[in-house]
């Protein structure tokens, strides 16, 4: 098999690879994770704003993909839109569970005073405040707005692939993205002194080429 043909098969551009995924071939799933694991993690991070939460969600995405493997379309291009569609569901379910937990905690008696550990976390305050400010803006957007921004702007899917991930027509993706951009612009100008989105013509990236967060090893240096 020619190298290019083998590569296309490995990333899901060949029906034989999709057949292996649907059949539960562990080797095919290893290739799927190797090729798309970073993009799935980045997408989860952009939706959650939480490093650990994104790692948990990304793991759950591939567990769900294994469980739902027989529902993968037997023909098509890259399997990344299918994985990102699963990621949307996983993150939404996680948010729902978190809201229920928060509601339960609010009904609990107030805890006593805790020691002040501020001196131990001074080095992280700036990053935490920045993330909190961004999350405050993003949390004011509806679920559909957050998802279409994460898919089309940050993950770099084109409109067709995003429509596949969301299970909606391409025209719906275009209208949702336009609405989400307007809402995000208004909220960003009102709440933040920095742009919320990359300055790319048309607000459309062409690929998920960068890490959502700086690797731990690099930050440690």
N, C-alpha and C positions, 0 to 999 in steps of 0.2 A: 504494500500500500504506500502510495506517495506520501511524503510528509504533510503536504497541505491537506490531502484527503483525510489522513489520519487525524489531523488537528480539527478539521471541520466535524468529523465524527465525534471527537471527544467533547466538543462544546455544544453538541446537540443539534448541529445543522444537518445531520444524517438521520433518516428514519430508523436505521438500525440502532443508533444510540438511544433514541426515545423508546424503542421496543425493550432495550435492556433496562432502562429506568422503570418502565411499566412492569417489567417482570421481577423487579427487586434485585437486580445485579449489583452486588456490593462494590465491585470495581467501577462500575459506571457511576455510582453515587459518590465514590471517592473523587472521580474526575469532576463531577458536578460541584462538589464542595471546593475543590482546588481552584476551579475556574471562576466561581461566583461567590465564594464565601466572603471575600472582602466587600464586594458590592452589596451583599445582603446586610452585612454588619453596618456599613456606612448608612444604608437606608434606614435601618432600625435606630441608629444613633440620631439621625436627623429627625426622626419622628418622636423619639423619647427625650433627647437631650441628656442622656445619662449613660456613662460608659458601661457600668456593670449591667444596667438594664438592657442595653443594646446587645451585650454579649449573651445574656440569657435569652433574649428574643431571637437572636440569630441562630442559637442552638435549637430553639423550639421550631424555627422555620424548617430546618432540615429534618427534624423529627416528624413534623407535619407532612413534609414532602414525601418522606418514606411511607407514612400512613396513607397518604392520598395518591400514591404513585400510580395506581391504576386509572386515576382520573386525569392524568396528564394526556394532552392531545397526542395521538399517534403520529401526527405530521405537523411540521412547522419549522420555524427558525430556532433561535436561541431560546433556552428554557428560563432565562433570567426574568422575563416578564411574569412567568408562572410563579417563580420563587418570590418575586416582589409582591405579587398579589397575595400570596400566603403570608408574607411579612405584614402587610396591612392588617390582615385578620388577627394575627398574633398580637400585634401592638394594640389594636382596638380592644381585644379581650383582656390584655394586661391592664389597660386603663380602666376598664369596667371593674375588674377585681380590685384595683387600687382605690377606686371611688367607694366601693363597698367597705373596704378596710378602713378608709378614712371616716366614713360615716359611723362605723362601729367604735373607732377610737374616740370620736367626739362625744359618744355617749358614756365613755368611761370617766370615772372620777379624775379630777386634775391631779397630776403627780406632784410630789414635793419638790423643793428646790434642788437643783443639781449643781455640782461644782462647776466653776467657770474654766473651760478648757481653751479659751480664746488664744492664749499664747502659743498653743501647740499647732494652731491652724492658720497663723498669720500669713504664711507663705502661699496659702491657697485662696485667700479671700478674694483677690482680684479676679481670678478665673471664675470662681463660684458666683461672684456678683454679676459678671458679664453673662455667664450662662443663664443665671436666674432672670436677668433682664430680657434676654432673647426668648427664653421659654415663656415669660409672662406675655410677650407679644404673640408668640405662636399659639399659646393656649387660648387666646381670644378668637382665633380662627376656628371655623367649624371643621369637623373631621374631613369632609370632602376637600376643603381648601388645603389642609395640611398634607393630605395624601397626594393631591395633584402637584403641589409644589415640590414635594420630596421626590416624586417620580420624574417630572419633566425638567425641573431646574437643577436639583442636586444630584439625582441619580443619572440624569442625562438621557433618559429614554425619549425616543421620538413619540409623536402623538399616537401612532398606530400601536406601538409597544405598550404605551401607558394605558391605552384603551383596553388592550388585552389584559393587563394586570388588574385593572379596575372592573372589568366586565361591563363596560359601557361603550357607546358609539364614539368614534373619533371626534365628531362634532361636539359631543358633551365634554370631552377632555378640553377642547379649545375654549369653550365658554367657561368652564370651571377655572381654567388657568387664568383667563383674563379677569374673572371676578376675584380670584384669590390674589392676583397681583395688585389690583386696586385696593383691596382691603388691607393687604400687608403694607403697602406704601403708606396708607393713611395712618395705620397703627404705629409704624416705625417712625414716621415724622413726629408723631405725638408723644411717643414714649422713649425713643432712643435718639442719640446724636450721631448714629452711624448707619450706613446702608445695610439693609437686611439681606440683599441678594447680590450675587456677582454681577458686575456690569458687562453682560454679554448681550450682543445684539439679538433681539427677539426673546431674551430670557430663556434661551434653549441651549443647553450644553450638548456635546456630542458623545460623551462617555464619562464613566466613573473612574477617573484616572488618579485621584488623590485620596489619601486617607482622611477619614472624617476627623480623626484626632491624631495627635502626634504620638508615635509609638512610645511605650513606657521606657524602653532602653534609651531612646534618644533624649527624652525628658530628663532621665536620671543624670545624663552627662551635662 
